[in-house]
Amino acid sequence: MARSTLDVAVVGGGPAGLTAAIALAGAGLSTALVAGPARPADNRTTALLASSVTALDTIGVWSDCRASAAPLRTLRIVDDTRRLWRAPEIKFEAAEIGLDAFGWNIENRYLVAALARRGRALANLSWIDDAAVAVTLDDHAVTIALTGGDEIVAPLVVAADGQKSLCRAAAGIETTGWSYPQTALTFSLGHARPHQDTSTEFHTESGPFTLVPLPGSRSSLVAVVTPAEATTWDLEDAAALAETIERRAHSILGKVVVEPGHGAFPLAVRTARRFAEHRIALVGEAAHVIPPIGAQGLNLGLRDAATIGELAAQARHDGADIGGHAVMDRYEQARRADVTTRTTAVDVLNRSLLSDFFPVQGARGLSLYLLDRIGPLRRAVMREGTAPAAAQPRLMRGEAL
């Protein structure tokens, strides 16, 4: 058995964990990434907001995955409900706030591969393919036991190990949340008509049906449906499924071809009661789970990673304990408002689509009407959506740690 002592251990080899490990190692902290064994290919995609792209560029990753991403220059919302009060169609143009694109949509496999290549090239980052099996705490450090028998000891652990986080459980952090009567189905599609760098979100009674551009004549789809609809879609053959999707998309992309492999995820919200405790800082889905609506999930996780990287680097510069109470409290304070506001916004939008209560439908329609008609309000919402004013760690501003 080998026992290694480093500045930081990051547990979890997904995009948020990889970003945290690269940021920390790049800031000069000796870092171990407990990535675990190789995972099956992830067929999902991520719409990276402009500030997340800036962060990836700052840590030297974006140039390696840019060619695999498609820009999102226009966001279009269409009320496709059959209710009495329907909201007007609205378009948001990135050029209106001086951006080339609101963000970029990329398949997760390409993003993870680019992050992994960058991480393996850093001298300060030790890549560990074993999985964590136990986490032990004391006043001065955290010890992580690995499947092969080795141990990692560090004064700070970044927990990026997902919804069933072993690290979160070790820290005694509970979660709160709720479930929705919905399932998100994710697909990659080929199509006959060009998407013109436009992401189109149809609002339906069961939830959003969102088409997001990919490079070439391809798009990703997130369809939020009832569990019964999800079962029906699963039973359809490829041709019937393509027809269903084309019909739901009102043929805006022409003939659709559904690519092999798709995901199904019951919708729920889970939020940790604290984001940091006992030298363990939670990032990504270890800290918060929200529905895949509005491109918030992974972008929140990347802001988590950038924030803990910044706080740990600053603590080391100041000669402070990088996993001590002061850093834990600052991380909690830095992330709570951002996560709470984004979770609330997604929840309100989702519930407004599910509700048959006429005043709720009216409020949603009026809100979109005002966004369409009042330019300063529309531009303020677009700026806040792409770069939250209260949650812009240094990496998101293009500043190295």
C-alpha positions in Angstrom: 0.0 0.0 0.0 1.3 3.5 -1.0 0.3 6.6 0.9 0.6 10.0 -0.9 0.2 13.4 0.6 -0.7 16.3 -1.7 -2.3 19.7 -1.5 -5.7 18.7 -3.0 -7.5 15.6 -4.0 -10.3 15.8 -6.6 -12.7 12.8 -6.6 -14.6 12.4 -9.9 -13.5 12.4 -13.5 -16.4 14.2 -15.1 -16.2 17.7 -16.6 -16.6 19.6 -13.3 -14.0 17.4 -11.6 -11.6 17.7 -14.5 -12.0 21.4 -14.6 -11.4 21.8 -10.9 -8.3 19.5 -11.0 -6.8 21.4 -14.0 -7.5 24.8 -12.4 -5.9 23.8 -9.1 -2.9 22.1 -10.6 -2.4 25.1 -12.9 -2.4 27.4 -9.9 0.6 25.5 -8.5 -1.1 23.1 -6.0 -0.1 19.5 -6.1 -3.3 17.8 -7.1 -4.5 14.2 -7.3 -7.4 13.4 -9.6 -9.2 10.2 -8.5 -10.9 9.7 -11.9 -11.9 6.1 -11.4 -12.0 3.4 -14.1 -12.9 4.3 -17.7 -16.6 5.1 -18.2 -18.9 4.3 -21.1 -19.1 6.9 -23.7 -21.4 9.8 -22.8 -23.8 10.5 -25.6 -25.2 13.7 -24.0 -24.3 17.2 -25.1 -23.6 20.4 -23.1 -24.5 24.0 -24.1 -21.5 25.8 -22.6 -22.4 29.5 -21.9 -20.0 32.2 -23.0 -18.4 32.6 -19.5 -17.8 28.8 -19.3 -16.1 28.9 -22.7 -13.9 31.8 -21.4 -12.9 29.6 -18.4 -12.0 26.6 -20.6 -10.0 28.9 -22.8 -8.1 30.3 -19.8 -7.1 26.8 -18.6 -5.9 25.8 -22.1 -8.7 23.5 -23.1 -11.1 25.3 -25.4 -8.7 25.3 -28.4 -8.7 21.5 -28.3 -12.5 21.1 -28.5 -13.6 24.2 -30.4 -13.9 22.4 -33.7 -16.3 19.9 -32.2 -18.7 22.6 -30.9 -21.4 24.7 -32.6 -22.2 28.3 -31.7 -25.5 29.4 -30.3 -26.1 32.7 -31.9 -29.9 32.8 -31.6 -32.2 31.5 -28.9 -35.8 31.1 -30.0 -38.8 30.3 -27.6 -42.0 29.1 -29.1 -45.2 28.5 -27.1 -46.4 25.1 -28.4 -49.1 24.6 -25.8 -52.8 24.3 -26.7 -53.9 26.6 -23.9 -56.1 29.6 -24.1 -53.3 32.1 -23.1 -50.3 31.5 -25.3 -47.1 33.5 -25.1 -45.7 35.3 -28.1 -42.7 33.8 -30.0 -39.5 35.5 -28.9 -35.9 35.5 -30.2 -32.8 36.5 -28.4 -29.8 37.5 -30.6 -26.3 37.3 -29.1 -25.2 40.2 -31.3 -27.6 42.5 -29.4 -25.3 42.3 -26.3 -22.1 42.3 -28.3 -21.4 38.6 -28.3 -20.5 36.4 -31.2 -22.6 33.6 -29.5 -24.4 33.0 -26.2 -22.4 29.8 -25.9 -21.4 26.7 -27.7 -23.0 23.2 -27.8 -20.6 20.3 -27.6 -20.9 16.5 -27.2 -19.7 15.5 -23.7 -17.3 12.9 -25.1 -15.3 15.6 -26.9 -15.3 17.9 -24.0 -14.1 15.2 -21.5 -11.5 14.1 -24.0 -10.1 17.6 -24.3 -10.1 18.1 -20.5 -8.4 14.7 -20.0 -5.6 15.5 -22.5 -4.9 18.8 -20.7 -5.0 17.2 -17.3 -2.6 14.5 -18.2 -0.1 17.0 -19.5 0.2 18.9 -16.2 3.1 18.1 -14.1 1.3 19.0 -10.8 -1.6 16.7 -11.5 -1.4 13.0 -10.6 -4.0 11.0 -12.6 -5.4 8.0 -10.7 -7.6 5.5 -12.5 -8.7 3.8 -9.2 -12.0 4.6 -7.6 -12.4 5.9 -4.0 -13.9 3.4 -1.7 -13.7 5.2 1.7 -13.2 8.7 2.9 -11.9 9.4 6.5 -11.8 12.8 8.1 -9.7 14.4 10.9 -9.0 17.9 12.0 -6.1 18.4 9.6 -6.7 16.3 6.5 -8.9 13.9 4.6 -7.8 10.4 3.7 -9.1 8.7 0.6 -8.8 4.9 0.3 -8.6 3.6 -3.2 -9.8 0.2 -4.6 -6.2 -0.9 -5.2 -5.3 -0.3 -1.5 -3.4 3.0 -1.9 -4.4 6.1 0.1 -4.4 9.8 -0.8 -4.1 12.4 2.0 -4.9 16.0 1.5 -6.0 19.1 3.5 -8.7 19.8 0.8 -10.9 17.4 -1.1 -13.0 18.6 -4.0 -16.0 16.2 -4.3 -17.1 15.9 -7.9 -18.4 12.3 -7.5 -22.0 12.8 -8.6 -25.4 12.6 -7.1 -24.6 9.6 -4.8 -21.4 11.3 -3.6 -19.3 9.2 -1.2 -17.4 12.4 -0.1 -20.6 14.2 0.7 -21.8 11.3 2.8 -18.5 11.2 4.7 -18.8 14.9 5.4 -22.3 14.3 6.8 -23.9 16.8 4.4 -27.6 16.1 3.7 -29.6 17.2 0.7 -33.1 18.5 0.1 -35.2 18.5 -3.0 -38.2 17.2 -4.9 -39.1 15.3 -8.0 -41.2 16.2 -11.0 -43.7 13.9 -12.9 -41.4 14.2 -16.0 -38.6 12.4 -17.8 -35.9 14.1 -19.9 -35.1 12.2 -23.1 -31.8 13.2 -24.8 -31.0 12.4 -28.5 -28.5 13.4 -31.2 -30.1 14.0 -34.6 -29.2 14.5 -38.2 -31.5 16.7 -40.3 -32.1 17.9 -43.8 -32.4 21.7 -43.1 -29.6 23.9 -41.6 -30.1 25.0 -38.0 -28.5 28.4 -38.7 -26.9 28.4 -35.3 -30.3 28.7 -33.7 -31.5 26.9 -30.6 -35.3 26.5 -30.6 -37.2 25.7 -27.4 -40.8 24.6 -27.8 -42.8 25.1 -24.6 -45.3 22.2 -24.3 -47.7 21.1 -21.6 -45.3 18.3 -20.5 -42.2 20.5 -20.5 -39.6 22.1 -22.9 -38.7 20.4 -26.2 -35.4 21.9 -27.1 -33.3 21.6 -30.3 -29.7 22.8 -29.9 -27.2 23.0 -32.8 -24.3 20.7 -33.3 -21.6 21.0 -36.0 -22.9 20.4 -39.5 -26.4 19.3 -40.1 -26.8 17.9 -36.7 -28.6 18.9 -33.5 -29.1 17.6 -30.0 -32.5 17.3 -28.5 -33.8 17.4 -24.9 -37.4 16.4 -24.8 -39.1 16.7 -21.4 -42.1 14.4 -21.4 -44.4 12.5 -19.1 -43.1 9.0 -17.9 -45.8 7.4 -20.0 -44.7 9.3 -23.1 -41.1 8.3 -22.4 -42.1 4.6 -22.4 -44.0 5.1 -25.7 -41.0 6.7 -27.3 -38.7 3.9 -26.1 -41.0 1.3 -27.8 -40.9 3.0 -31.2 -38.5 1.8 -33.8 -36.0 4.3 -35.4 -38.3 5.4 -38.2 -41.3 5.9 -36.0 -39.3 7.8 -33.5 -37.9 10.1 -36.2 -41.4 10.8 -37.3 -42.5 11.6 -33.8 -39.6 14.0 -33.3 -40.0 15.7 -36.7 -43.7 16.2 -35.9 -43.0 17.7 -32.5 -40.4 19.9 -34.0 -42.9 21.2 -36.6 -40.4 20.1 -39.3 -38.3 23.2 -38.8 -35.2 21.1 -39.5 -36.8 19.0 -42.2 -36.4 15.2 -42.3 -34.9 13.9 -39.1 -32.6 10.9 -38.6 -32.2 9.7 -35.0 -28.6 8.7 -34.1 -28.0 5.5 -32.1 -28.0 5.8 -28.3 -30.2 8.1 -26.2 -30.6 8.9 -22.5 -33.6 9.0 -20.1 -33.4 10.9 -16.9 -36.2 11.4 -14.3 -36.5 15.1 -13.5 -35.6 16.2 -9.9 -34.0 18.9 -7.9 -31.5 18.0 -5.1 -29.4 20.6 -3.3 -26.8 20.1 -0.6 -27.6 21.8 2.7 -24.0 23.0 2.7 -21.6 23.1 -0.2 -18.5 22.7 1.9 -17.8 21.1 5.3 -15.0 19.2 7.1 -12.4 20.0 4.4 -14.7 18.7 1.6 -16.0 21.1 -1.1 -18.8 19.9 -3.3 -18.9 20.7 -7.0 -21.3 19.7 -9.8 -24.0 17.1 -9.1 -22.5 16.3 -5.7 -23.7 19.8 -4.7 -26.8 20.4 -6.8 -29.0 18.6 -9.4 -31.4 20.6 -11.5 -33.5 19.6 -14.6 -31.7 20.0 -18.0 -33.6 23.2 -18.8 -31.9 26.5 -19.8 -28.4 25.1 -20.0 -27.7 25.6 -16.3 -26.5 22.2 -14.8 -22.9 21.8 -16.0 -22.4 25.6 -16.2 -23.1 25.8 -12.5 -20.7 22.9 -12.0 -17.9 24.7 -13.9 -18.5 27.8 -11.8 -18.2 25.6 -8.7 -14.9 24.3 -10.0 -13.5 27.8 -10.9 -14.6 29.2 -7.5 -12.9 26.5 -5.3 -9.8 26.7 -7.5 -9.7 30.5 -6.9 -10.3 30.2 -3.2 -7.7 27.5 -2.6 -5.1 29.3 -4.7 -5.7 32.5 -2.8 -5.4 30.7 0.6 -2.1 29.1 -0.4 -0.8 32.5 -1.6 -1.8 34.0 1.8 -0.2 31.1 3.8 -3.7 30.0 5.1 -5.1 26.5 5.5 -6.6 25.7 2.0 -9.1 23.4 3.5 -9.8 25.3 6.7 -13.1 26.7 8.0 -12.5 30.1 6.4 -12.2 28.6 2.9 -15.1 26.3 3.5 -17.3 29.2 4.6 -16.2 31.5 1.7 -17.0 28.7 -0.8 -20.5 28.2 0.7 -21.2 31.9 0.6 -19.8 32.3 -2.9 -21.9 29.5 -4.4 -25.2 29.6 -2.5 -26.9 32.6 -4.2 -25.9 31.4 -7.7 -27.2 27.9 -7.2 -30.4 29.1 -5.5 -31.4 31.7 -8.1 -30.7 29.3 -11.0 -32.6 26.5 -9.4 -35.5 28.7 -8.6 -35.7 30.1 -12.2 -35.7 26.6 -13.7 -38.3 25.4 -11.2 -40.6 28.4 -11.9 -40.4 27.9 -15.6 -41.0 24.2 -15.4 -43.9 24.5 -13.1 -45.5 27.2 -15.2 -45.6 24.8 -18.1 -47.2 22.1 -16.1 -49.8 24.3 -14.4 -53.3 24.5 -15.8 -54.0 27.5 -13.5 -55.0 30.4 -15.8 -53.2 33.2 -13.8 -49.9 31.2 -14.0 -50.2 30.8 -17.7 -51.0 34.5 -18.0 -48.0 35.5 -15.9 -45.7 33.3 -18.1 -47.1 34.8 -21.3 -46.8 38.4 -19.9 -43.2 37.8 -18.8 -42.2 36.7 -22.3 -44.2 39.5 -23.9 -42.3 42.1 -21.8 -39.0 40.5 -22.7 -39.8 40.7 -26.3 -41.0 44.4 -26.1 -38.6 46.0 -23.6 -35.1 46.1 -25.0 -33.2 47.1 -21.8 -34.9 44.3 -19.9 -34.3 41.8 -22.6 -30.6 42.7 -22.8 -30.2 42.6 -19.0 -31.7 39.1 -18.9 -29.4 37.9 -21.8 -26.3 39.3 -20.0 -27.3 37.7 -16.7 -28.0 34.4 -18.4 -24.6 34.2 -20.1 -22.5 35.7 -17.3 -24.1 36.0 -13.9 -23.1 39.2 -12.3 -22.8 37.8 -8.8 -21.0 34.6 -9.8 -18.0 35.4 -12.0 -14.9 33.8 -10.6 -11.6 34.8 -12.1 -11.5 32.0 -14.7 -14.8 33.1 -16.0 -13.4 36.6 -16.5 -10.4 35.2 -18.4 -7.9 35.7 -15.5 -5.5 32.9 -14.6 -5.4 31.8 -10.9 
